Amino acid sequence: MIVAKYYHNNDIRLEDIPVPKIGPGEILVKVRASGICGTDVMEWYRIQKAPRILGHEIAGEIVESRAEAYHPGQRVFVSHHVPCNNCKYCRAGNHTACDTLHKGNYDPGGYSEYVRVPKINVDYGVYVLPEQVSFLEGTMIEPLACGVRGLRSINIRPHHTVLILGCGISGILNIQLAKLTGARVVATDINDYRLQKAKEFGADEVVHASRDLNLKADRVIICTGAYAAVEQAFRCVDKAGIILLFAIPNQDIAIPIPDFWRNELTVTSSYGAAPADLEEALTLIAHQTINIKDTITQVMPLTEIQAAFKIVAEAKESLKVVLSP
């Protein structure tokens, strides 16, 4: 089968490897669609474990099963990371802190024609797609679930003003989720195309990031890796407000300690998604509560992954790029 092996952002090689063989309790999935995550083009982060086959947002069809609960022909989304559900973190509801979740994955990665799904992922991370959810939409379950988890952690209320910094796909998903709470949503970006998309997807106000923003927000969600967004977050957060690092810069952040202390600010982060988040995301997509279809702006074959990575890395006129092996 054909796989795409990542060496660095400008060196992704198509290689031919054997189709994985499955064991007891496992399934083999033919990948029908695989989304490119923004973290996949964070070269400073990904290159540490290169070369490797990336891709963790997949939807596909089961072609072989040695698991009682699933059979060939089923259309599924498969979570790459699953928790153990037994450790102290899982028992406390902090599933994304689980060591098992951080160690597991499917074999060899989503940028391939087939993946072997280990038994633990079969037990805790396979979701059958409803008929009305396409393979393309299925790739968005995990990204949306990350937003679901993040927003739950900052307790947005209807009277809040929410500032979202960055209007790429993460920002667009967070805009839609924040609007479901009844809050007022303001979004910023440096890209006019993405500002227009933010407006189309429900932002009450959009502001070019180069402009001074005379705003005090109850909640600030950072959806870009630009360090300038961190600085803006501290300028714009209101007293007793919360800053959520949904995306991260490639350097440590400086916290203005006097303001942090005197104004009782909270700075928190959100990583990944737990099973409950994935289930909620699938429900939102299936019921069309969230507009997922229009967030997918490019669909390209796996053989064009290098060009697809360039589109994502340049972050110009695109939101979500999905590969179709």
N, C-alpha and C positions, 0 to 999 in steps of 0.2 A: 504494500500500500504506500501511497505518497504521504509524506509528512513534511512539515516546514520547521526546520531547526534554527533556532535563534542564536546568533553569535553576538551581534549588536544591532542597533536600529537599522544600519545600512548594510547588514550582512545576514540575510535570512535565506537559508539554502534548502531547496527542495531535495529530499532524499527518499530512497525506497527502502522500506524495512518490512519484515514479515508482519502479517496480521496477528495481533496478540491471541494467545490461546487462553480460554477461560477455565476456571476451576470451580469446585462446588460452591454454590450460592452466588455465583457471579453471572453477569450478562455481558454480551458483546453488542455495542451500539454502533450503527452506521451513522456517522455525523452528517446531518443534513444542513446545519447552519451553526456557525461559530462566531460569536461577537469578539471584536477587538476591544479590550479594556484599556482605559487610559493609563492604567498602571503598567501595561505591557510595553508602552513606549517610554516609560520612565527609565531611561538607559542606566542611570546611576544606581538604580535599584535592581534591575533585571540582570545586568551584566555580571553581578556578583556570583550568580549560579550558572552562567552560560558556559558551554553551549547546552541548550535544552529545548524541548518542544513545549511551547507555551500554549495558552488557550484554555480558559476555564468557564466560558459562557456558551454551553452547547445545548442543542436540541437535536434529536435524531430518532432513529427507528431501531428497535430491538431486532437483531437478526439471529441471535442465538442466546439461549437462556438455560442456566442450570440452577435457577432460583424458582421456588414454587410460586411466588407471588406474581411473576411476570412471564410473558410469553412472546415469541417472535411476532412482529407486526405491530406491537404497541408503540405509539408515538410518545416520547418522553423528554423531559428536561432532567438532567443529571447534575447534582451539586458536586463540585470537585472537593470541597472541604466539608467534613461532617464531624460533629462532636461525639464523644463517647457516651454522653448522657448519664454518667455515673460519678464523675469527679466532683470535687467541691465547687468548682466554677459552674459546671452544668447544673448542679443541685441548687445553686443560688440564682440561676437564670442568666449567668454570664457565659453562655455557650461559646462565644467567639474568643474567650480566653483559654479554652480547653486545649491542652497540649496535643491531644489526638487530632483536633480540627486543624492545627497548624502543621501537622506532619503528613496528613493523608492527601491523596490525589487520585485521579484516574490515570490509566496507562494507555498511551504515552503522554497525552495532552490533547487539547481540543483542536489544534491545528493539524489534523490528521484525518484520514478517511474513516478510521474505526477507532473506538476506544474500548478497552477492557474496564469494566466497572467492578472494583473489589467488593467483597461481601459486605463490609461495613458501610460502604456507599450505597449498595443495593438496599440494605436494611434501613438506612436513615436518610438517603439523599436522592431517591428516584421519585419523580412526580409525573404521573400520566397526564398528558396534555388533553384538555377538553377539545371536542371537535372544532369549536369555533376559534381556537388558538393555533395560529400557524407556527411552523418551525421558526420563522424569523422572529415572531413575537416571543416564542419560547426562550430565545437567547437572552431576552431582556428580564427574565424573572430574577436572576441573581443581581444584576445592577439595581433593579427597583427595590429588591429586598434589602440591599445595603442602605438605601434611602429610608425605607420603612423603619429599620432599626435605629438609624441616626436620629430621625425626627422624634421617635418615641423617647429617646434619651434626653431630649431638651424640653419636652412638655410644652408645646406651643398651644396658646389659648386664642380664642376668636378675637380678642381685643388687641392682640400683639401686632407689632410691626416686625416683619422678618426681612432681613437683608441677606441676599444671596450673592456672593462674590464669585463670579465665573459662570458663564452660561453655555458651557459645553454640555455633553449629555448628562453628567451628574447634576449640574445646575438646573437643567430643564426638568429632570425627574424630581428634584427637590422643590422646584417651583410648583409643580402640579400637586405634590404631596402636601406642601404647606398650604396651598389654596383649599385643600379639602378640610382643613381645620377652621376655616373662616377667617384666617389672619390676612392682614394687608401685606403684600409681597413686593419688595423693591429688589431689582436685580441690576448688577453691573457687569461689564465686560469691556475689553478693548477692541472687540470685533463687531462691526456694525451688523453683519449677517446674523451673528448669534444674539445680539440685542433684539433684532427683529423677531427671531425665533422665540426669545423669552416672552415677548409681548404676545405672540401668537399662542403660546402655551399657557397664558394666564397671568403673567406678571402685571401688577397694577401700575407699576412705573418702572421704566428702564433708564439707566444713566450710564453714559460712557465713563469708563474708569479713570479717564484723564481729568475729569471734572471734579471740583470740590463738592463733596456730598454733605450737605447740611442736614444731617439726619441722626437721630438717636434711636437705635433699634433695640427691641427687647431680646431678639435672637439674631445672631449673625452666623451664617453657614458658609464656610470657606470651601469652595468647589474648584479651586485652581491651585496649582503648585507655585504660583508666583509669590515671592516673599512680600511684595508690595501689598498683596491682599491681606496678609497678617497684620501689617501696620495699619491698614485702613480699618480692619475689624476693630482694633483697639480704639481708634478715633471715633468710630460710629456706634459702639455698643453703649447702651444706656445703663444707668445705675441698676445694680442687681440683675444685669443681663447675662446672657450665656453666649459664649463663642464656641461653635462646634467646628473642629478640624475634621471635615469630611475628606478633604484632600490635604496633602502635606507638602511643604517645600523641602528641598534637598539640603537643608541646614537647620540647626537648632534655632528656635525662636526666642526673641527677647520679650519679656513681659514687663510692662511699665509698673513696677511694684507699688508705688504710692497710689496710683489709680486702682490697681487690682485690689489693694487692701481697703482703701477708703470707700470705694464704690461697691464693694462686695461682688466683684465679678467672678464668673465661673468660666474656666477654659477646659473644655473636654474634647474627647475624640471618639470616633466610631470606626470600627474595623469589621468588615465582612457582614455576614448574615447568619442567623440561626434558623433551624427548621421552621419555627413559628413565623419568622419573617418571610421565608420563601413561600410558605402556604398563603400568607396574606397577600404577597405580591402576585401570586398566581390568580388569586380570587379577584384582585383589582384589575388584572389584565383580562381575565375571562369575562368579567362583567362590563368591560370597557369603561370603568370608572376613571382610569388613567389612559390617556391617548398614547399608546406605545407605537402603533403602526407608523405614524408620521415622524417619529423620532429617528427612524432608520432611514438615513439619507443616501447610503451607498451599499449595494450588494455586489460583491466581486468573487470570482473563483479563487480557490486556494492557490492556484498557480500564480496569481497576481498579488500574493501577500506582500511582497516588497513594496509595490506601488500603494497598496492599501495602508501599510504602516506609515508611509510618507504622508498620506492624506490625514491620518490621525495625528501624527506628530506635528504637522504644520498648523493644524487647528484653524483652518480658514473657513471654507464653505462646506462644513460637514458637521453632523452631530454624532450619529452612530454608524460605524462601518461594520458590516457583517460579511463573513466569508462563507461561501457555499461550496464545499468540496465536490 
